[in-house]
Amino acid sequence: MTDVTPVMVFYDPRMLAHEPSPDAAFLPGRMDQRIRQLLSGLGVPWKYPEHPGRLTAIQQLLALTPIEGIDFADGTAATREQLGRVHTSSYLEQVYKLRGQYAWLDVDTTAVSPGSVEAAEVAAGTAIAAVETVVTGRNPSAFALVRPPGHHAEPVRARGFCLFNNVAVAAAHAKAELGCQRIMIVDWDAHHGNGTQDIFWADPDVLFIDLHRAAPFYPGSGSLEEVGGGLGEGTTVNIPMPANAGDAAYLKAFDSILEPAAEWFQPDLILVSAGFDPHAHDLALNVSYGGFAAMTHRLKLLAERHCDGRLVFVLEGGYNLISLSHGVKAVLEVLAGAIPPPPGEFGVAEVEAAAAFHRSAFLDP
Ligand SMILES: [Zn+2]
């Protein structure tokens, strides 16, 4: 038996109201016309892959197979001041004007529906709520189940399904309001977190480490040479992966790059941009549930060593509903105290027992 550690999972149904539809009536603007043109050129009807079913699939799995130690709490909406720490006021003005409407913000498939602006405010505010519970010591770790995701959103624009950069808003809040001085953000989503990198590019107090499938995979940034600039030179660390990289490559990156980087940086809070699209069922990388569990375990140990265990997960991508929900579950089980076996060794103990059982059949009497 392992000890159960309490974990708070944050969720808010208002995030289900973000439901862009390629078939909805569009604004008469230039961006809408351009996207309409792009969509009409596709051979098959296009569906919006970042849909409310992503969160309900996770909720359903957690309800069906509850994990001991997990509690749920509601989210909150981020204020303009909180969002304004990482986004410009002109960008916020533009987005706020779209309340109640259908529109496209970017050719990288970032659309809004009537409930989207509030959903995006709640996603960012819920990431803040998760950070607050951990930094104030109410829970050692937390997971913010949020959408729309955030890590592609830049200070001045929406990109790649993201409106507000949830993890960056949460990190900025931890610095501005909660007394955190050095924050480490680990982004293991399959795509490079260009928005988070951009926001903290010159900030020496935020160490941003991103494992992602290498360019030309979307969004195309995140080369080794992108290491931050100005006072922040050296606090951006990119680890581009080839197609089909899996558990062994990810864990090697954790052992040989993340661990020494954390040792050097001495974070007082660790945030994770947790996308589940590196799973083999999703997008051309090959991480397993055991891989997600092992990465979580390493992060938990790092957080215990450097920052009293303060570890907050914020959901990013993951579009196959099976691997998304089971990936989240694998992370939560480890946060709640399970010690994962090395990836690839699931079932090995049972085979050893079976071998012992059958051995006498093959021996001479
Ligand atoms: Zn992604």
Residues whose N, C-alpha, C, O or C-beta is under 5 A from the ligand:
A	BS01	ZN	D189 A190 H191 G275 D277 G317
